[in-house]
Amino acid sequence: MDFPVTVNSQEEFDELVKGRLAREKDRWEKETNVSEYRDRAEQAETRAFGRLVDRDAREVLKSMNVPAERHGRILKLSELPTAPGEDGEPDRKAIIDSFKGLHGDMPEIFGEGATVKETALDTSTGDTDSGTDAPLTRERIETMSPDEINEPTMWERVQRFMAGERG
């Protein structure tokens, strides 16, 4: 049985309504197991991001000439990113930094022909090796991300390089 509510101001009435809505929302969530669905969605999102990190990390390892049979062990030992970067993608620089640190501790797991990258190819830094003015090489193009290649000025340079123009 509900009793009439007496309030002295709009603020008191708003607080009563907010409290009632919060209680009803909690009751509804318990009845419908909404939190279970949220947990499942978060788990699915985490698994999907993990697959993206795995994909990018394996691409980096391949560009470093690490034999494919060593990838799994290196990935298990690496401290790879667990949250997406600003663009929603895994942070390639963080992946490379993780491999660089692991290589410093245990170079033998990378194999004989592995070449550890010092930094990601990032055109936003002032580094002359990775800037847009640095000469292109086949190795550099192979290690670039699709976003880096698709930058308008870089895409033009890559096209000229692939057509045989060097410099």
C-alpha positions in Angstrom: 0.0 0.0 0.0 1.5 3.3 -1.1 1.1 6.4 1.0 0.8 9.8 -0.4 4.2 11.6 -0.5 4.5 15.1 0.7 7.5 17.1 -0.6 8.4 20.7 -0.1 10.4 21.3 -3.3 11.1 20.1 -6.8 14.5 19.0 -5.6 13.0 16.7 -3.0 10.6 15.2 -5.5 13.5 14.7 -8.0 15.5 12.8 -5.4 12.6 10.6 -4.5 12.0 9.7 -8.2 15.8 9.1 -8.7 15.8 6.7 -5.7 12.8 4.8 -7.0 14.2 4.5 -10.5 17.5 3.2 -9.1 15.7 0.6 -7.0 13.6 -0.5 -10.0 16.6 -0.7 -12.2 18.5 -2.9 -9.7 15.5 -5.2 -9.4 15.1 -5.4 -13.1 18.8 -6.2 -13.7 18.6 -9.0 -11.1 15.5 -10.5 -12.7 16.9 -10.4 -16.2 20.6 -11.2 -15.5 21.7 -8.1 -17.3 25.1 -8.2 -15.5 25.7 -11.7 -16.9 25.2 -10.4 -20.4 27.4 -7.4 -19.7 30.1 -9.8 -18.4 29.8 -12.0 -21.5 30.0 -8.9 -23.8 33.2 -7.7 -22.0 34.7 -11.1 -22.2 34.0 -11.3 -26.0 35.5 -7.8 -26.4 38.6 -8.9 -24.5 39.0 -12.0 -26.6 38.6 -10.1 -29.8 41.2 -7.5 -28.8 43.6 -10.4 -27.8 43.2 -11.8 -31.3 44.2 -8.4 -32.8 47.2 -8.2 -30.5 48.2 -11.7 -31.4 47.9 -11.0 -35.2 49.9 -7.8 -35.0 52.5 -9.3 -32.7 53.0 -12.2 -35.1 53.4 -9.7 -38.0 56.1 -7.9 -36.0 57.9 -11.1 -35.2 57.7 -12.1 -38.9 59.2 -8.8 -39.9 62.0 -9.4 -37.3 62.9 -12.7 -39.1 61.9 -14.8 -36.1 61.0 -18.4 -37.1 57.3 -19.1 -36.9 57.8 -22.0 -34.5 59.2 -19.6 -31.9 56.3 -17.1 -32.1 54.1 -18.9 -29.5 56.7 -19.1 -26.8 57.8 -15.4 -27.4 54.1 -14.3 -27.2 53.6 -16.2 -23.9 56.7 -14.5 -22.4 56.0 -11.0 -23.7 54.1 -8.3 -21.9 51.8 -7.3 -24.7 49.2 -4.5 -24.5 45.9 -5.4 -22.9 44.0 -2.3 -23.9 43.5 -0.7 -27.3 45.2 2.5 -28.3 43.4 5.7 -29.2 42.4 4.3 -32.6 41.0 1.1 -31.1 43.8 -1.0 -32.5 46.7 -2.6 -30.6 49.7 -0.2 -30.0 52.4 -1.5 -32.4 55.1 0.5 -30.6 54.2 -1.2 -27.3 54.4 -4.6 -29.0 57.8 -3.8 -30.4 59.0 -2.4 -27.0 57.8 -5.6 -25.3 59.8 -7.7 -27.8 62.9 -5.4 -27.4 62.8 -5.8 -23.6 62.4 -9.6 -23.9 65.2 -9.8 -26.4 67.4 -7.9 -23.9 66.6 -10.5 -21.2 66.6 -13.7 -23.3 68.0 -13.1 -26.9 68.3 -16.9 -27.4 64.5 -17.4 -27.8 64.4 -15.2 -30.9 66.8 -17.4 -32.9 69.9 -16.6 -34.9 68.5 -14.5 -37.8 66.3 -12.3 -35.7 66.7 -8.5 -36.1 65.2 -6.7 -33.2 63.5 -3.4 -34.1 64.4 -0.5 -32.0 61.2 1.4 -32.5 58.0 1.2 -34.5 58.0 3.0 -37.8 56.3 6.2 -36.6 56.2 9.2 -38.9 55.1 11.5 -36.1 58.5 11.3 -34.3 61.5 13.4 -35.2 63.6 10.3 -35.8 65.2 10.4 -39.2 65.1 6.6 -39.6 61.3 6.5 -39.3 60.3 9.9 -40.6 58.5 10.5 -43.9 61.8 11.8 -45.5 63.8 8.7 -44.7 64.7 6.6 -47.8 62.3 3.7 -48.4 63.6 0.2 -48.5 61.7 -3.1 -49.1 62.3 -4.0 -45.4 60.9 -0.7 -44.2 57.8 -1.1 -46.3 57.2 -4.6 -45.1 57.3 -3.5 -41.4 54.9 -0.5 -41.9 51.3 -0.8 -40.8 48.5 -0.3 -43.3 47.7 3.0 -41.7 51.3 4.2 -42.2 51.4 3.1 -45.8 48.0 4.6 -46.5 49.0 8.1 -45.4 48.7 10.2 -48.6 52.3 11.3 -49.0 53.6 7.9 -47.9 51.3 6.0 -50.3 52.7 8.1 -53.2 56.3 7.3 -52.2 55.5 3.6 -51.8 53.9 3.5 -55.3 57.0 5.2 -56.8 59.3 2.8 -54.9 57.4 -0.2 -56.2 57.5 1.2 -59.8 61.3 1.2 -59.5 62.1 4.7 -58.5 64.5 4.8 -55.6 65.2 7.6 -53.2 
